[in-house]
Amino acid sequence: MVRPLARTSRWYFGIGCLCFFATFFVLRSSQLMRTSMFLRHDSSLSQDVAANHMPRDATDADLGGAAVDRLVVDNDATSTVPSTQDHRHGNSRVKDASQPTRVSVMTTELASTSPLSSLLNDTTMQAKSVAAMKWAWKGYQAHAYGFDALNVQTMGTFSAMGHDMALTLVDSLDTLYLLGMMDEFNEAADWAEANMMAKHQLQGYVSAFETTIRALGGYLAAYQLSGRPGFLALADDLGTRLSRPFREVAFPRFQIDLVDGVAIGRSCLAEFTTIQLEFKYLARLTGKIEYADAVEAIMDRVAQNVKDSYPDGLLPISVNNDAGTFESDRITLGACGDSYYEYLLKQWLLSGKRDTKYRDMYATAVDSINRKLVGRSVKSNWTYLGELHPDGVLDSIMDHLVCFVPGMLALGYINGMPSWHLDLAKELLHSCFQMYNQTASKLAPERVVFNQDSVNGADIQVYLQDAFYILRPETVESLMILYRVTGDATYRAWGKVIFEAIERHCKMDQGGYSSVHHVDTATPTKGFRPEMESFFTAETLKYFYLLYSDETVVPLDKFVFTTEAHPFSIEKPIDIV
């Protein structure tokens, strides 16, 4: 049973929700074979964890003689960008357009107000992360440059829909910059500034959600990092095209034609509630308040639904786009639900903690998640987040997508949420790592079932048709955040296990990386899906690099990562109008 292939929320211009629900109903009604992932003791991992219990010193390895540069906030270039939120009236306001927060590559450490200020670079793993990005980019550059994705089956181009948006190139700009691949960045930036405006003007439908988080978010992050005005011009043009249908229906639809603005298709919860950071940040950078107002109006309708019908803060994933209401369906932090909850927290943080409505909605939702969605396997008491059905039954299925939650909870914790948020984050991240560690390949399936039947069975089971891995970032994202929050080097050791499995099983001979099938075997099969997803270079490899970097490299107290791992600078009190 193949589930949505991008965090819903990360569907890659995939099938619509209607087809998804039909498939889900049919497959749930049939008997599906499972393969157990039996517990194995990994002595090498245990030794690695013990050896790395303290952060490694930056001098323990070298980068072939290259200087070790870190991306750090320039304290002399504090943002003066105005807020998109006027807290006096509860309405969005932008005073004027301004330059983004400057970010510069420096070789000196700066003081940070992050929870820990003693984390050090692991230069060996940093170098390996950069090498992996270079290899992924080599394949894309040689065989698919300027197209959505590399097709690893043909070593050609891949586009999910007729309207190609060069998604891998745009989505990966900030990764190239952050990892110090400046030749590749400048070449890609020149190409984007020369060609992307024409792509915006092509007829054909794109996913409104995916285009927002990958392309619009990619432009904005690249502009913030580099200061190149062409990126802001591209973001402004694309934002105008994407936002045209927002006021035509209560909840924006699934697809949009960027030329005529026609929007079609039924969307699900996360698809219209995970665009707010991008449009609010665009409003801040351009001074065009209409961008922020448009997405705030969507959230106002969501908040009214919560107040009237869902006081526990948990929303079903199905909606009536025209009426702006929710329909009976499952509640999940997996596909179609996930990043709604993520963006509640992050909208509050991006506003400099001024927009407290989102803090309150987030806190209520997490409390309900803890009470209603948390389950534990009967054998080893491993924690999972299940799917709650309208009849009140909690299904013990958990998507890999859910593995962003530990990072979300830890981020909330360092911003004032209760300590049990961090406790739950640690428990969930342990389970997410076991999704990798319990397979013969050390790669996680797309989704798993936590055993509720017998203490004699494995804690984690997987449907055979779910035993594939498509280079997902969620677990690595959470490892990076938990490491920065706790300083526990176990998370770096776990990341190394995953990284080495990707290198061993997913690396292509001519450049690029492939999804694989049969992760329950020691030799999974490459080419499960044709495309090397843009989130591999935009997110997975970026988070690997950050996992092995110190806390001044894109510090969590100064930047918020979008759901596509694009860092946006947090507003300061002086930014608030």
URFEN-V55423 format. One record per backbone hydrogen bond with DSSP energy under -1.0 kcal/mol. NH is the residue of the N-H (numbers start at 1). CO is the residue of the C=O. Records with the same first field share a line. If there is no record, write none. Layout:
NH = CO + CO
This chain:
8 = 6 + 9
10 = 6
11 = 8
13 = 11
20 = 16
21 = 17
22 = 18
23 = 19
24 = 20
25 = 21
26 = 22
27 = 23
28 = 24
29 = 25
35 = 462
37 = 460
46 = 42
47 = 43
48 = 44
49 = 45
50 = 46
51 = 47
52 = 48
53 = 50
60 = 57
66 = 63
70 = 106
72 = 104
77 = 74
83 = 575
86 = 91
89 = 86
90 = 86
102 = 77
104 = 72
106 = 70
122 = 548
126 = 122
127 = 123
128 = 124
129 = 125
130 = 126
131 = 127
132 = 128
133 = 129
134 = 130
135 = 131
136 = 132
137 = 133
138 = 134
139 = 135
140 = 136
141 = 137
142 = 138
143 = 139
144 = 140
147 = 144
149 = 158
151 = 156
152 = 530
155 = 151
156 = 151
158 = 149
168 = 148
170 = 166
171 = 167
172 = 168
176 = 172
177 = 173
178 = 174
179 = 175
180 = 177
181 = 176
182 = 180
185 = 181
186 = 182
187 = 183
188 = 184
189 = 185
190 = 186
191 = 187
192 = 188
193 = 189
194 = 190
195 = 191
196 = 192
199 = 195
200 = 196
202 = 199
206 = 256
208 = 254
211 = 207
212 = 208
213 = 209
214 = 210
215 = 211
216 = 211
217 = 212
219 = 215
220 = 216
221 = 217
222 = 218
223 = 219
224 = 220
225 = 221
226 = 222
227 = 223
231 = 228
233 = 229
234 = 230
235 = 231
236 = 232
237 = 233
238 = 234
239 = 235
240 = 236
241 = 237
242 = 238
243 = 239
246 = 243
248 = 245
251 = 321
254 = 265
255 = 264
256 = 206
257 = 262
261 = 257
264 = 255
269 = 317
270 = 336
271 = 268
279 = 275
280 = 276
281 = 277
282 = 278
283 = 279
284 = 280
285 = 281
286 = 282
287 = 283
291 = 288
293 = 289
294 = 290
295 = 291
296 = 292
297 = 293
298 = 294
299 = 295
300 = 296
301 = 297
302 = 298
303 = 299
304 = 300
305 = 301
306 = 302
307 = 303
308 = 304
309 = 305
310 = 305
313 = 310
317 = 330
320 = 325
324 = 320
325 = 320
327 = 318
331 = 388
337 = 334
338 = 334
340 = 337
341 = 338
342 = 338
343 = 339
345 = 341
346 = 342
347 = 343
348 = 344
349 = 345
350 = 346
351 = 347
352 = 349
353 = 348
356 = 354
358 = 355
360 = 356
361 = 357
362 = 358
363 = 359
364 = 360
365 = 361
366 = 362
367 = 363
368 = 364
369 = 365
370 = 366
371 = 367
372 = 368
373 = 369
375 = 384
377 = 382
378 = 451
381 = 377
384 = 375
386 = 373
387 = 395
388 = 331
389 = 393
392 = 389
395 = 387
398 = 448
400 = 446
402 = 399
403 = 400
404 = 401
405 = 402
408 = 404
409 = 405
410 = 406
411 = 407
412 = 408
413 = 409
414 = 410
415 = 412
416 = 413
417 = 412
421 = 418
423 = 419
424 = 420
425 = 421
426 = 422
427 = 423
428 = 424
429 = 425
430 = 426
431 = 427
432 = 428
433 = 429
434 = 430
435 = 431
436 = 433
437 = 433
438 = 434
439 = 436
441 = 519
446 = 466
448 = 398
449 = 461
450 = 396
451 = 459
457 = 454
461 = 449
462 = 35
464 = 33
466 = 463
467 = 464
468 = 466
469 = 516
477 = 473
478 = 474
479 = 475
480 = 476
481 = 477
482 = 478
483 = 479
484 = 480
485 = 481
486 = 482
487 = 483
491 = 488
493 = 489
494 = 490
495 = 491
496 = 492
497 = 493
498 = 494
499 = 495
500 = 496
501 = 497
502 = 498
503 = 499
504 = 500
505 = 501
506 = 502
508 = 512
512 = 135
514 = 506
516 = 469
517 = 525
518 = 467
519 = 467
521 = 518
525 = 517
527 = 515
528 = 515
532 = 150
536 = 533
538 = 534
539 = 535
540 = 535
541 = 536
543 = 539
544 = 540
545 = 541
546 = 542
547 = 543
548 = 544
549 = 546
553 = 550
554 = 71 + 552
558 = 555
559 = 555
560 = 568
562 = 566
565 = 562
568 = 560
570 = 558
571 = 350
575 = 572
576 = 573
